[in-house]
Amino acid sequence: MGKYLAALFFPCLLVILFSRATYYPIIGLVLTVALIAASVYKGYTDTFILIVVDAFSMTIGFMISRKWKEKVANK
């Protein structure tokens, strides 16, 4: 249960964090995908459903970062 809660929140937060640090949401997404791929390779992400939850969370984080960037660009 703990893995699923972590997979639901942490990838989203990582995408937002990396996007704010680089000012490009796509770079934040790519960096987060690289970290998730490394965890899958090392065996920490062991089920397909966990990978789907990670992907869903990254998608939500990407959408939040894009909205944040548009909001900052319009000011």
RAJOFEN-V618198 format. One record per run of one state. SS is the DSSP state (H for helix, E for strand, L for the rest). FROM is the first residue (numbers start at 1). LEN is the number of residues. Records with the same first field share a line. If there is no record, write none. Layout:
SS: FROM-LEN, FROM-LEN
This chain:
L: 1-1, 23-2, 43-5, 74-2
H: 2-21, 25-18, 48-26
